[in-house]
């Protein structure tokens, strides 16, 4: 990882402005949408990596956690690859997410303890039906983070993320998955879905978590 890049996204005014905007929007609305906001060098490296990855690096995504985990193609049809920091691009991403975590903890006192994320590829007409990332009182996922890696995306391509304000909301807020767009929202509070697209759609989905460990159980990131 280049020292120049590390300095640029930890200390640049642009990133401080983005982190503050995310903090303010989370405070006032519970979600934050920032088109084309991820640093360009980081966006480019992540896009290059995922485009170069072999299909064998991805697995069909399931729903649920632990013993409740299962595959359900009626609910979601994406394929995922967990990010572990094994490449320079992944290290850069995890460092950027770590800087955001530190900023939000200092600014909003969220107690964010760890972060997990994966690449997600949706093929043409793939989707993820309406769901929540965490059920109240049943998970330690606090804040969801989504970044898009799709150059030259247009409204006609579809594939929007739809954020709903509550279980009764049927309109929602639509997010076009354009390259470098950053979305964050409180995991328990916003049902959401991914609409089918007319072309392949690439993203990173991540979750900041609080520490769910107990005296007799260590809670890993995933």
Beta strands, then each sheet from edge to edge (+ up, - down):
strand 1: 31-34
strand 2: 59-60
strand 3: 79-82
strand 4: 114-122
strand 5: 128-131
strand 6: 141-148
strand 7: 161-163
strand 8: 173-175
strand 9: 182-186
strand 10: 192-194
strand 11: 201-209
sheet 1: 1+ 9- 6+ 11- 4+ 3- 2+
sheet 2: 5+ 10- 7+ 8-
end
